Amino acid sequence: MSRVTTRYLRKDEGFFAPDSVARRVWSYPTSALFGFIRSVTIEHLDPDLTAAVDHSGQVVQRPAVRYDRTVQYFATVLFGDAETVIKSSDVLMKVHARAHGPNPVTGGEYDSNRPSSQLWIHMTAWHSILYVYEKYGPGKLSRSDENEYWRECAVAAQFQPIEIDDVPRTRGEVQKYFDDWRDRLASSEAAMYNIDFILDGMRTVFTALPAPMRLVLGPFVRAGVVATYPRWMRSMMGVRQSPVTDALASAAIRPAMAALARGPRAQVWFLNRIAPRGGPVLEGYLRGVDAESSSVYTPQEARKKFGDPRSPLEQYSDLLAARQQGSAPAPYEHNHRDDLLEFATPKAQASR
């Protein structure tokens, strides 16, 4: 019996044209595993992010759901219609509103909605997706395409509480951003545990895939992700890998990704199993299904029309005021099992 999945019908093109550089890069098969795993592991070198993740316990308690929702949010921003993106942005603000508390490593306070923390997550994702596209995919973008990619990165940043003027716009600015962050990075026992747990994702996260496939892909995926880390970063993460393994992983992954890119059906099948919430968001684009309207919005236009009229930064400012007054939502308990706040989805139809 064939498996019934969900196919979303988009009202419009959201915030990116169908031929945008960002959509071309993010839809390439390197993103789903190598790009996202690279991103969510490197993120753990921010002590505040690790404190938030370790306190909530969701990476270990609900690893598949956590990964799926990460894919879903980013896929929605890139490929969703405008209303769905705005409503998902508002949900993300609510999810992070309760993620704050003391950081046992730094002695300070972490706050998942803090603009600097949100920019770190955003830039790590956009950089990682492009990095694996260039390393394991078609290769480096032209200068004009890359400038367009980073311009689109700044558009996507407006759905999180990020100071737009702080978002890098060129490869040089992106490199400087990460260079400036290096002194702020730190590892910890919790960070190294979570990084290893995610790198071992074929055993711990992607359990919906057939067991034989996971057995074969496990070492292949781990080696491929580690091969993208700078040498100095590997020691902080507690991971080791020889230059020979780096080279072998690269040689094997590039043709495998090229083959997968030629078969959208196989890519959709894989996506819907590792990310049952996120895969359907991308499916229409991969299958070449047009949105009902070709309209492309700006974030400002869409926010006035859909969802909360306040920008994420304005929502965050109001949240801080509510905390001062004692009227904000209570922080998450350690290893909580609260019900999920689901992201918005477009109207859907069943597909096989």
C-alpha positions as CSV (number, residue, x, y, z in Angstrom):
1,M,0.0,0.0,0.0
2,S,1.4,3.4,-0.9
3,R,1.9,5.9,1.8
4,V,-0.4,9.0,1.9
5,T,1.4,12.3,2.5
6,T,0.4,15.9,2.7
7,R,0.9,18.3,-0.2
8,Y,0.5,22.0,0.5
9,L,-1.1,24.4,-1.9
10,R,0.5,27.9,-1.6
11,K,-1.6,31.0,-2.1
12,D,1.4,33.0,-3.4
13,E,5.2,32.9,-3.7
14,G,5.8,34.3,-0.3
15,F,9.0,36.4,-0.1
16,F,11.2,34.8,-2.8
17,A,10.7,34.5,-6.5
18,P,10.6,30.9,-7.9
19,D,14.0,31.5,-9.6
20,S,15.6,33.1,-6.6
21,V,19.2,32.1,-5.7
22,A,18.1,31.2,-2.1
23,R,15.5,28.8,-3.3
24,R,17.9,27.2,-5.7
25,V,20.5,26.6,-2.9
26,W,18.1,25.6,-0.2
27,S,16.2,23.1,-2.4
28,Y,19.4,21.2,-3.3
29,P,19.6,17.8,-1.6
30,T,22.7,18.8,0.4
31,S,20.5,21.0,2.6
32,A,18.3,18.4,4.3
33,L,21.0,16.4,6.0
34,F,24.4,17.9,5.7
35,G,23.4,21.6,5.8
36,F,21.0,21.4,8.7
37,I,23.2,19.0,10.8
38,R,26.2,21.3,10.2
39,S,24.1,24.2,11.3
40,V,22.5,22.8,14.4
41,T,25.8,21.3,15.7
42,I,27.9,24.5,15.2
43,E,25.2,26.5,16.9
44,H,26.0,24.6,20.1
45,L,29.3,26.5,20.4
46,D,27.3,29.5,21.6
47,P,27.1,28.8,25.4
48,D,23.7,30.6,25.6
49,L,22.2,28.3,22.9
50,T,23.5,25.2,24.6
51,A,22.1,26.4,28.0
52,A,18.7,26.8,26.4
53,V,18.8,23.5,24.6
54,D,20.1,21.6,27.6
55,H,17.6,23.1,30.0
56,S,14.6,22.2,27.7
57,G,15.9,18.8,27.0
58,Q,14.1,18.6,23.6
59,V,17.1,17.6,21.5
60,V,17.4,14.3,23.5
61,Q,13.8,13.8,24.5
62,R,12.2,14.5,21.1
63,P,15.1,14.6,18.6
64,A,13.1,13.7,15.5
65,V,10.4,16.3,16.2
66,R,13.0,19.0,17.1
67,Y,14.9,18.4,13.8
68,D,11.6,18.3,11.8
69,R,10.4,21.6,13.2
70,T,13.7,23.2,12.5
71,V,13.4,22.1,8.9
72,Q,9.8,23.1,8.8
73,Y,10.4,26.7,10.0
74,F,13.3,27.4,7.6
75,A,11.5,25.7,4.7
76,T,8.4,27.7,5.4
77,V,10.3,31.0,5.2
78,L,11.9,30.0,1.9
79,F,9.1,28.2,0.2
80,G,5.8,29.0,2.0
81,D,3.2,31.6,1.1
82,A,3.3,35.0,2.9
83,E,0.5,34.4,5.4
84,T,2.0,31.0,6.5
85,V,5.4,32.6,7.0
86,I,4.1,35.5,9.0
87,K,2.0,33.2,11.2
88,S,4.9,30.8,11.7
89,S,7.1,33.7,12.6
90,D,4.6,34.7,15.4
91,V,4.6,31.1,16.6
92,L,8.4,31.0,16.8
93,M,8.3,34.1,18.9
94,K,5.9,32.4,21.3
95,V,8.0,29.2,21.4
96,H,11.1,31.2,22.4
97,A,9.3,33.5,24.7
98,R,9.6,30.9,27.5
99,A,13.2,29.9,26.7
100,H,15.2,32.1,29.1
101,G,17.1,31.6,32.4
102,P,20.5,31.3,34.1
103,N,23.4,30.0,32.1
104,P,25.5,27.7,34.4
105,V,28.6,27.9,32.1
106,T,28.9,31.7,31.8
107,G,27.1,32.8,34.9
108,G,24.9,35.1,32.8
109,E,21.4,34.8,31.5
110,Y,20.4,33.2,28.2
111,D,17.4,34.4,26.3
112,S,16.5,32.6,23.0
113,N,14.7,35.7,21.6
114,R,17.7,37.9,22.2
115,P,18.6,39.5,18.8
116,S,22.2,38.5,19.0
117,S,21.3,34.9,19.7
118,Q,18.7,34.9,16.9
119,L,21.2,36.3,14.4
120,W,23.8,33.6,15.4
121,I,21.2,30.9,14.6
122,H,20.1,32.6,11.4
123,M,23.6,33.2,10.0
124,T,24.8,29.7,11.0
125,A,21.9,28.2,9.1
126,W,22.3,30.3,6.0
127,H,26.1,29.9,5.9
128,S,25.9,26.2,6.4
129,I,23.3,25.6,3.7
130,L,25.5,27.6,1.2
131,Y,28.7,25.9,2.4
132,V,27.5,22.4,1.8
133,Y,25.9,23.4,-1.5
134,E,29.3,24.7,-2.7
135,K,31.3,21.8,-1.2
136,Y,29.0,18.8,-2.1
137,G,26.8,20.4,-4.8
138,P,27.2,22.4,-8.0
139,G,30.1,24.5,-6.6
140,K,30.6,28.1,-5.8
141,L,28.1,30.7,-6.8
142,S,29.0,33.6,-9.0
143,R,29.7,36.8,-7.2
144,S,26.4,38.3,-8.3
145,D,24.5,35.2,-7.3
146,E,26.2,35.2,-3.9
147,N,25.4,38.8,-3.3
148,E,21.8,38.1,-4.1
149,Y,21.9,35.1,-1.7
150,W,23.0,37.2,1.2
151,R,20.5,40.0,0.3
152,E,17.8,37.3,0.5
153,C,19.3,36.1,3.8
154,A,18.6,39.6,5.2
155,V,15.0,39.4,4.0
156,A,14.5,36.1,5.9
157,A,16.1,37.6,9.0
158,Q,13.1,39.9,9.3
159,F,10.9,37.1,10.5
160,Q,13.0,36.8,13.7
161,P,13.8,39.4,16.3
162,I,17.0,40.5,14.6
163,E,18.4,44.0,14.1
164,I,18.4,44.2,10.3
165,D,21.4,46.5,10.1
166,D,23.5,43.8,11.8
167,V,22.9,41.2,9.1
168,P,25.9,40.7,6.8
169,R,25.3,41.3,3.1
170,T,28.5,40.0,1.4
171,R,30.9,37.0,1.7
172,G,33.4,39.3,3.3
173,E,30.9,40.6,5.9
174,V,29.8,37.1,6.6
175,Q,33.4,36.0,7.2
176,K,34.0,38.9,9.5
177,Y,30.8,38.1,11.4
178,F,32.0,34.6,12.2
179,D,35.6,35.8,12.9
180,D,34.1,38.3,15.4
181,W,32.1,35.5,17.0
182,R,35.1,33.2,17.5
183,D,36.2,34.7,20.8
184,R,32.6,34.2,22.1
185,L,32.5,30.5,21.3
186,A,32.9,27.9,24.0
187,S,32.4,24.2,24.5
188,S,31.0,22.3,27.4
189,E,30.0,18.8,28.4
190,A,26.4,19.5,27.3
191,A,27.5,21.0,24.0
192,M,29.8,18.0,23.1
193,Y,27.1,15.5,24.1
194,N,24.4,17.1,22.0
195,I,26.8,17.5,19.0
196,D,27.7,13.8,19.1
197,F,24.0,12.9,19.6
198,I,23.0,14.9,16.4
199,L,26.0,13.6,14.4
200,D,24.8,10.1,15.2
201,G,21.4,11.1,13.8
202,M,20.9,8.0,11.7
203,R,20.6,6.1,15.0
204,T,19.1,8.9,17.2
205,V,17.0,11.2,15.0
206,F,16.0,9.8,11.6
207,T,14.4,6.6,12.9
208,A,11.6,6.8,10.3
209,L,14.0,5.7,7.6
210,P,14.4,2.0,7.0
211,A,16.9,0.4,9.3
212,P,19.2,-1.0,6.6
213,M,19.4,2.5,5.0
214,R,20.2,4.1,8.4
215,L,23.0,1.5,8.9
216,V,24.6,2.4,5.6
217,L,24.1,6.1,5.7
218,G,25.2,6.7,9.4
219,P,29.0,6.8,8.9
220,F,28.6,8.4,5.5
221,V,26.5,11.3,6.9
222,R,28.6,11.8,10.0
223,A,31.9,11.9,8.0
224,G,30.4,14.3,5.5
225,V,29.3,16.8,8.1
226,V,32.6,16.6,10.1
227,A,34.5,17.2,6.9
228,T,32.9,20.6,6.7
229,Y,34.1,21.7,10.1
230,P,37.3,23.8,10.4
231,R,40.1,22.0,12.2
232,W,40.1,24.4,15.1
233,M,36.4,23.8,15.6
234,R,36.6,20.0,15.8
235,S,38.7,20.1,19.0
236,M,36.1,22.3,20.6
237,M,33.3,19.9,19.6
238,G,35.2,16.8,20.7
239,V,35.2,15.2,17.3
240,R,38.1,13.8,15.3
241,Q,38.5,12.8,11.7
242,S,41.5,12.3,9.5
243,P,42.2,14.2,6.3
244,V,41.9,11.0,4.4
245,T,38.3,10.4,5.7
246,D,37.5,14.0,4.8
247,A,38.7,13.5,1.2
248,L,36.8,10.1,0.9
249,A,33.6,11.6,2.2
250,S,33.8,14.5,-0.2
251,A,34.5,12.2,-3.2
252,A,31.5,10.0,-2.4
253,I,29.0,12.7,-1.4
254,R,29.1,15.0,-4.4
255,P,28.0,12.4,-7.1
256,A,25.4,11.0,-4.7
257,M,23.9,14.5,-4.2
258,A,24.0,15.1,-8.0
259,A,22.1,11.9,-8.6
260,L,19.5,12.7,-6.0
261,A,19.0,16.2,-7.5
262,R,18.1,14.6,-10.8
263,G,15.3,12.7,-9.2
264,P,12.9,15.0,-7.3
265,R,10.7,12.0,-6.5
266,A,13.4,10.3,-4.5
267,Q,14.3,13.6,-2.8
268,V,10.6,14.1,-1.8
269,W,10.4,10.6,-0.4
270,F,13.5,11.1,1.7
271,L,12.4,14.5,2.9
272,N,9.0,13.3,4.0
273,R,10.6,10.7,6.2
274,I,13.2,12.7,7.9
275,A,11.0,15.7,8.2
276,P,7.3,14.9,7.9
277,R,6.3,18.5,8.8
278,G,9.1,20.1,6.8
279,G,9.2,17.9,3.7
280,P,5.7,18.8,2.5
281,V,6.5,22.5,2.6
282,L,9.2,22.0,0.0
283,E,7.5,19.3,-2.0
284,G,5.5,21.6,-4.3
285,Y,8.6,23.5,-5.3
286,L,10.6,20.3,-6.0
287,R,7.8,19.0,-8.1
288,G,7.5,22.2,-10.1
289,V,4.0,23.1,-8.8
290,D,3.3,26.8,-9.1
291,A,1.6,28.9,-6.3
292,E,-1.9,30.0,-7.0
293,S,-0.6,33.6,-7.4
294,S,2.8,34.7,-8.5
295,S,2.8,37.6,-6.0
296,V,5.9,38.1,-4.0
297,Y,5.5,40.2,-0.8
298,T,7.9,42.3,1.3
299,P,7.9,41.4,5.1
300,Q,6.4,44.8,5.8
301,E,3.5,44.3,3.4
302,A,2.8,40.9,4.7
303,R,2.9,41.7,8.4
304,K,0.3,44.5,7.9
305,K,-2.0,42.0,6.1
306,F,-1.5,38.8,8.1
307,G,-0.8,37.9,11.7
308,D,0.6,40.2,14.4
309,P,1.2,43.7,13.0
310,R,4.2,44.2,15.4
311,S,7.6,43.2,14.0
312,P,9.4,40.5,15.9
313,L,11.7,43.1,17.5
314,E,8.6,45.0,18.7
315,Q,7.2,41.8,20.0
316,Y,10.4,41.1,21.9
317,S,10.4,44.6,23.4
318,D,6.9,44.0,24.6
319,L,7.9,40.6,26.0
320,L,10.7,42.2,28.0
321,A,8.3,44.7,29.5
322,A,5.9,41.9,30.4
323,R,8.7,40.1,32.2
324,Q,9.5,43.2,34.2
325,Q,5.8,43.4,35.2
326,G,5.5,39.7,36.0
327,S,2.9,39.1,33.3
328,A,5.0,37.1,30.8
329,P,4.7,33.3,30.3
330,A,6.7,31.3,32.8
331,P,10.0,29.8,31.6
332,Y,10.1,26.2,30.5
333,E,10.8,23.6,33.2
334,H,13.8,21.5,32.9
335,N,13.2,18.6,30.5
336,H,9.7,19.8,30.0
337,R,7.1,17.8,28.0
338,D,4.8,20.6,27.2
339,D,2.5,20.3,24.2
340,L,4.0,21.7,21.0
341,L,3.0,25.0,19.5
342,E,2.5,24.0,15.9
343,F,3.7,26.2,13.1
344,A,1.2,27.4,10.6
345,T,0.7,25.5,7.4
346,P,-1.0,26.3,4.1
347,K,-4.2,24.6,2.9
348,A,-3.4,21.0,2.0
349,Q,-4.4,18.0,-0.1
350,A,-3.5,14.3,0.3
351,S,-0.9,12.9,-2.2
352,R,0.7,9.6,-2.7
